[in-house]
Amino acid sequence: MNQFDVVVVGTGPGGYVSAIRAAQLGLSVATVEDDRPGGVCLNWGCIPTKALLRNAEVVHLFEKAADFGITIDRFQADYAAAVKRSRSVADRMAKGVEFLFRKNKITLFPGTGSLTSKNVVEVKGEDGASTLEAGRAVILATGSEPKSLPGVTIDEKTVISSNGAVRNEAKPKSIVVIGAGAVGVEFADVYRSYGVEVTLLEALPRIVPLEDEEVSTQLTRSLSRRGITIKTGAKVSAVKPGGAGAVIDTDGGKLEAEQVLMAVGRGARTKGVGLEALNIALERGFVKVSPTMETSVKGVYAIGDMAGAPLLAHKAMAEGVVAAEAIAGKSPRPVDYGNVPSCTYCRPQIASIGLTEAKAREGGRELAVGKFPFTANGKAVALGDTEGFVKVVADKKTGELLGVHIIGPEATEMIHEFAVGRTLEATLEEMMHTIHAHPTLSEAALEATLAALGHAIHI
């Protein structure tokens, strides 16, 4: 029996952060991982896909070289090299987590972990089995896995998931992407940048359906101009072998493509963890947790994707800190789920926080809405990257920031100004009096705030 204060099952963003924070607080910690430290996000999701998107961005810059007075002969973009680079980036980050475990004296047990009681985890690995006893608590952080449509099997050859997409060094000639959320539009961007014929299908009336409607409209225009075929309100009934590789049956007819990317969402990994034996409560497929991330069984905590939406790495990290601090006897501040930034890294990038304009109007409040285009931003013009806008939605009477929506260059970096603003309960007036450096993309954030107050200067 290996005894520790805390046993963490899963070392994705939530798991490794909770382990490190618990160790910082003086607790002895063991972690269990059936892959490499870092989990899906670091090894197969967030990090490698962002590396691929960076390659796609560089390809785009080379294609625009003439706009900057640069002539390039025999320009070639090697997709296999891009995938290899993304794998090396993921490998480097995984080694970084392993280093942090050593630095914080965290013991890593390779293998699959499952609860046999509320404080005992059995680990089955290639080198045999281990039994870990948690003196204080167990933290479950097993993450999520790609979902598919009924009757459609992901074989990672013809029908691939995002996991397969970051592994495959050979690009298809054509691909149908089913699902136009963040994962779908990001891979559509990558494949199109390397010359693949891309069709993007979305069952709902618009792509990136969780974002503000104006953002969806802008992204649809941008992707369409790049030659991506977009079909919304498209229901897929079957995917079968045939034609160039696969035949996709939709309510609008049949489509053919060499490959199909299934991007219809992710489901919590809760099977085989031992939840049933302990009667740990679930809610809509996710583990039900308290504000301190404790499950229905005292001493067992759940964080990250398995604990429910939003399924985002940074939300999992925040939950990991809350769980570790609660176990250590602190009084952590619960996660503010209404203030979690959402980021999509396609070109143009998308970032948002808070309510969409439509959701804000459902509350019956009088709104102040301000919008500023990047075409009127000096830094964006200098960069040659002017697609998109910043949109601010606020309560007209109080100036409270209800939601912010950005589509355009470095949107995923710019959103944090508003995240901090909402955390500090800043008003439009206070944001207006914050001086922004010139020339910067962030001036568009200031101008959108000014526009909501009716004081925009540069438009």
N, C-alpha and C positions, 0 to 999 in steps of 0.2 A: 504493500500500500504506500503510494507516494502522497505525502500530506503537504498541502498548501493552504494559505488563507483564502485564495480565490482561484478558481479554475475557469478559464475563458474558452469556450468551444467556438472556433472560427476566428481567423485573424485578418478579416477584411478591415476596412476603415474603422468600423465601430469596434470590432474585436481588439485590434492592436492598440487603438487609442485608449480603450478602457483598461487594457492590461498595463500600459505604460503609466496611466494616471494612477492606478491602484498601487503600482510599485513606487511611484513618487510619494505616495501617502504612507509608505512604510510597510505595505502588505507583501507577503510572498505570493508569487503569481506563477501559474502554469498555463500554457496555451496549447490548444489542440488544433491541428490544421491538416486537411487531407490533400492540400495542394502546396503552393509556396506561400509564405507570409505575404499579406497584402490582399489576399482574396481575389474575387472576380474583378473588382474595380481596378486594382493595380495591375493584375496579370492579364486579364482578358477583356476589360471594359474601359473605364475612364481613361487610364493612362495610355495604353496602346492606341486607342481610337483617336486620342488627341494628337499623338505622334503622326498617325496617318493623315489627319486633317491638316497638320502643319505641312506635311509633304504636299498635300493638295493645294495649299495656299502658295507654296513656293512655285509649283507648276503654273499656277495662275499668274504669279508675278513675272515668270519668264515669258508667258504668252503676252503679257502687257509691256514687255521690255521696250518696244518701239515707242510707247508713249513717253518714256523717260529718256529717249535719245540713245538707246542701247540696241545694237544689232547683234543677234546671236545666230550663228550658222549651225545647221544640223542639230537642233535641239531635240533631245530624247528624254522621255520620262520612264524610268524603269520601275514598274509596280512591285516586282519581287524585291527590289532593293528597299523600297519604302516599307514593305512588311518586315523585312529583316531589321531595318532600323527601329521600327516600332517594338519588335521583340527585344532588342538590346536595351531600349529605354525602359521597358517593363522589368527586364532582368536587373538593371541597375537600381531601380526603385525597390524591388524585392530584397536585394542585398542590403539596401538602406534600412529596411524594417528589421532584418536579421541583426544588423549592427545595433539598432536601438534596443532589441531584446537583450543582447549581450551586455550593453551599457547599463541597462536597468535590472540586470540579474533575473530576467524572466526565462523560465524553462520552457522550451518548445518540444512538444510530443507530436511527431508526425503520425498521422492516421485519422481515422474516423471516430468521433466521440459521441457517446450516447449516455443519457442519465439512467442509472439503475436505482437510484434513490435521489432524494432532493439534494444530497451533498456528495454523491459518488458518481464519477464519470468513468465509464469503461472505454478504453482506447484500443482500436484494432488497426494495426499498421503492418507494413511489410516485414518488420523485424519482430512481430509478435504482438502480444497484448499487454496493456498496462492498466492499472487501476489507480485513479486519482481521487483523493479525498479533499473536499473543500471545507476548511474549518469555519469560514464565514459565509461564502456564497458561490454560486455558479452563475456565470454570465453566458447566455446563449446568443451567438452572433453568427448563425449559419447562412445568412444572406438569402439570395433568391436565385432563380434559374429561369431561362427563357421559356415562354409559353408558346404553344402552337394553336392552330385552329382544329376543331374536332375532325378527326379522320385524317389529318395531315401529319406525317411523321418527319421529324427533322433528322436527316441522315448525314448532314454536314458535307454532302457531296452535291446533290442537285438542289435539295432544300436545306439551306444553311441558317444557323442562328448567328447572332453577333459574335459568339465564341468562335465559330468556324470562320467567320469573315476576317477576323484579325489573325488567323493562322494561315489562310490560303494565300500562297505566293503567286498563284496563277489567277489572273483576272478573267472574268467571263467576257464574251463579246456583248452579251445582253443580260439584263437582270430585271426581275420584277420585285420590288420591295413592297411587302404587305405590311401596312402600318406606317403612318406618317407622323408619329410622335418624334421625340428627340433622337432616338436610335435610328429610326427610318430615314429622317432627313439628313442626318450626319453621314450615314453610309451612302445615301444617294449622292451627296456632295462629293465624297471621295471617289466613288466609281465614275461619276461623270467627268471629274477632273482628269481621269486617266483614259477618257475616250470611250467608256462603256455606254451602251444604249440603255438608258434607265427609264423604267416606268414605275411611278410611285402611286400606290393604291391606299385610299383611306375610306373606311366604312362611314365615318361621320361626315357632315357637310363641308368641313374645311380641314386643311392640314394643321399641324400643331394645335389641335383643338382645345387644349387647356390654356393656351395663350390668348391675349386680347385679340379681338376680331381684326383690328387694323394691322396687327403684327402678322396674322395669318395671311391677310390679303397681300401685304408687302412681300412676304416670303414666297408666296405663290407666283407673283410677278417675277421675282428674282430668279427662282429655279426654272421657271418656264423659259425665260430669256436664254438660259444656258442650255436649253435643249432637253430638259427633263420633262417627260410626259406625266402629267398629274391627273388622276381620276379620283374625285371625291364622291361620297355616297355610293361607293363600290363595295358590294358584298361578295366575298369569295366563298364559293360552295365546295370547291374541290381543287386539288393540285395533283396532277397525274403525270407519269412519264410520257414523253412523246415530243414530236416536233424537234425543235433545236435542243431540247433537254427536258423541258417541262411544259405542260399545258395547264393554264389557270382558268378555271371556270368562274365567271363572275355574272352578276345579274345583267351586266351590259354586254355580254358576249365572251368569247374565248380569247385568251392572250397566250403567246408563246415566248419563251425566253430560255437561255442556256441554264440560268440558275434562278432560284427564288430565295430571297432573304426574308425570313419570318421575323417581323419586328412588331408583334401585336401586344407586347408587354411582358412582364415577368411575374412569377408567382413565388411566394415564400417557400423556402426549403425547411419544411417542418417534419417530413417523414424520416424515420430512423433516428430521431434525436432523443426519443424516450418520453415524449410529451404525453402520449396516451396512458402509459403506465402510471403516471403521477396525476392524471386528470387535470393537466394544465389547460386552462380555458383558452379557447380560440374564438375569434370574432371575424367572420367573413374571410376565413382562411389564414388570418394573421394571429399571432399570439397577443392576447389581451394583456395590457400592462398598466401599472399605476403611473402617476406623474414622476416617480423616482425609478421607473422602468422595471419594477418588481412584478412578477407574474402572479397568478392566483395562488401559487405555492410559495410560502414564505421562504426566503433565502435563494430563490431561483429568479434570475433577471433575464430579460430578453431585449435586445437592441437591434437597430438597423432595419434592413428590409423585412426580416421576419416579424418585426413589431408593427408593421403597417406603413401606410403612405405618409409623406412622399418617399419614394424609393430612391433616395439620394445619398451619396457618400458623406457629404458634409452634415446632413441631418443625423446619420449614423454616428459620426464622430461626436457630435454634441450629446447624443444619447449615451454614448460610451462614458463620457466625462461625468454625466449625471449619475449613472449607475455606480461607477467607481467611488465617487464621493459619498453617495448614500451608504454604500457598504462600509466605507471607512468611518461612518458616524458623523459626517458633515451634514449640512443642510443645503444641498445644491438648489440652484434656481432651475425650475422645470424648463424644458425646451419650449420655446414660443413657436408653435407650428404655423402661426399666421405670419411669421417673419422669416421664413426660410427661402433664400433666393433660388430661383429656377434658372438653369443655364443650358442653352443648346449651342453647340460649337460649329454649326454649319456656316457657310458663307452666304449672306451676312449672318453674324452671330445674333443670338437672341438671349435676353436676360430679363427677368421680371421678378417682382416681389409684391405681395399683397393682392388686392382685388383687381380683377379686370374692370373696365368701365361698366360693362353689362351687369356684373355682380354687384358693383357699388350702387348702381341705380335701383337694384332690387330692394335695397334697404330703405328706399324712399327719401334719402337725403338729397339736398340740393348740392350739386357738384361743381367744382371748379376744375376744368380740364385744360391742360396746357400741352402743346406739341411743338417740337422744334426739329426741322429736318437737318440732316448732316450736310446737305448741299449748301447750307448757309454757314457752315462751320469752317473757319480758315484752316485748321489742322487737317480736317478730313479732305479738303480740297487739295492741300499740299501733298497728302498721302496718295491722292488719286483714288480715294475710297469713300464715296459719298452716298452710298445706298442707305436708306433707313432714316430713323428718327428716334427721339426720346419723347415719351408721353407720360405726363404726370396727372394722376387722378387724386383729387383732394376734396375734403369737406369744405364747402364754400363758407360756412359760418365760422368754423373753428380753425381752418387751415390745416387740419390733420391730414397727413399723407396716407391715403387709403391704398394706393397702388401705383407702381411705376413700371413702365414697359419700354424696353429699349431693343431696337433692331438696328444693327449697323456695326461699324468697326469697333473692336474691343468692348462690345456690350457687356461681356461676362466679367470684365474688370471694372467697368463703370458702375455696375449695379450696387456695389458695396457702399458708395456714398449714401445712397438712400436706405440701405439696410441699417447703417449706423444711425441715420436720421430717425428712422422709425423706432429703433431701440431706445433712443434718447427722447422720443416723443417730440421731435422737432416739427415746427409748423412751416408752412410756405414762407411766411415772413422771415423766419430764422434762416431757412435755406437761402433766401434771397440775399441776405446780408453776409453770406459766406463768400469771400472773394476767391475767385477761381483764376488760376494762372492762365496767361495768354501767350501763345496759342496752344490750346489743348482740346482734346475731344470732350473733356469733362465740362467745357464751357456750354456744350449743348444741354447738359443737365441743368445748369443755371438758367439758361434761356427758356427751357421748358417750364421751369418753376416760375420764371417771370411771366411767361405766357399765361399760366394758370391764374395769375394775378392781374392780367391785362397790361403788363408792363414790358413785354418782349422788346428788346432793342434792335436786334439784327435781322428781323423779318417783318 
